[in-house]
Amino acid sequence: MEMTTIHAVEKPRIRLEDIRITFPRTDGTELLVLNGVSLDVGIGEFVAVVGPSGCGKSTILRAISGLLTPSSGRVFIDEQEVAGTPDHVGFMFQKDALLPWLTVTGNINVGWNSEACRPASAGSDAGS
C-alpha cells in the first residue's frame, strides 16, 4: 500500500514518518505490506482509514500501538518515538480476543493484572 504524505499539523498527537512494513514469507522473500506511509493526527482530530480487506489498515494501528515494529520509518505519539507498547495507548482488535479457557471474570482481570493498567484502588478480582 502506498500513500501520499499528509503533514497538516504542527505538533501532532500521532505521527507516522515514511513507514515501511514487510512480513517474511516461507520461501525467504518478504511481503511488502506498507510502503512510504506518512501521516499526522492532531489533538482532537478524528481520522478514518478506509480501504479493502488486507490493505494495511490494522497493520497501521498495530504500528501506532507498538504491537508491531516497522521495518523502516518511525512512529511518534506525543512527540515521543514509539518503542514497545506505550502505557497510555489502547488497541481494540477486530475480532474478539477472549481467552476461551478463562471465565468472564478471568478475561476481565487479564487487563487489570498488568501493572501499567492497574489503578492503585483496583482489586485482584473484578467481581469484588
N, C-alpha and C positions, 0 to 999 in steps of 0.2 A: 504494500500500500504506500503510495507516495502522496504527500500533502504539501501544500504551499505554506510557507512560514507566515504565522499570524502573531505579530507583536504589537498590540494596540494599548498595552497597559504599562505605565512607567514602573510601578512596583507591584508585580503580580503576586497573587497568593500561590498560584501554581505556575511553574514554567517548565516546559519541555524544550530542550535545545538539541536539535538535529538527532533525534532518537533513531537508532537502528536496532532492530531485534531479529535475531536469527535463532533457529532451533536446529539441533543436529538431526540428521536422518540416519537410518540404519546402514546406509551404504557409505557413510563417511562424509557425504556432502552436507551443505547447510540449506535449510529452507528459509528464505528471506520473508519475514512476516511484516515488518515495518521498516521504512527507509526514509530518512530525512524529515521526520515529523518534528515540527516546532510549533508551540502553542503557548499563549499566555492566558491565564484566567485571573481576573481581578477579584478583589474582595466584593462579595455580594452578587457577583455575576452568576447567571445560570447558563450552563453550556450543555448542549446536546450533541453527542457524537452519533451520527446516523450512518448506517451502511448495511449491506447484506451480511448474512451469517458468514463468519470466517474471515472478515476483512481486517480484524485487528482491534475492534472496539474494547473488548475485555482485556486484551494484551496491554493497551494503553493504561487502563485502570490498574492493572497489576503492577505496571512500572511506577505509576504515581504512588501507589500504596506501599511500595518497597517489597512486594512479593516476588518481583521479577527484576533482575538487573539488566539494563540494556546492554547489548553487545558493544555499542558505542553511543556517544551523546550523553547528556546529563539531564537529571530531573531535580527540580528545586521545589520546596514548599516553604513559604515564608522566607525566601532568600537563603535557605539552608539546603545544601545538596543532600538528596535522599541517599542514605547508606543504611540499608536494613529497613525494618518497618518502623515508621515514626509512631510514637506513642499516641499522638492526637489525630491519627488518620484511621478511619474505619472503611471497611470494604464489604459490600453485600454481594455474595456470589449469585450467579444466575439461577442455579439450582439449589435446592435445599442442601444444607451441609450438616445435617444432623448425624450424630454418631448412633447408628441403629442399635448398638449393644447397650446404650445408656438409657435411663428413664428420661422423661421430660425434664425433671428437676436436675438430673445429671448433665443434660445438654445445656441447660441454662447456666449451671455452675462452671462449665468449661471456660466461659469468658471471665467470670469472676475470679477464677483460680489463677489468672495471670496477674502478677504483681503490678504491671503497668496499668491494669484496668481496675484494680480493687480499690474502692474508696475506703478511707480509714474506718468508716462505720459499717462496712459490709460484713455480714456473717459468712460462714463457710457453707451455709445451706440456704438456697433460695426460698425454701418453704418455711423458714423460721419467721 
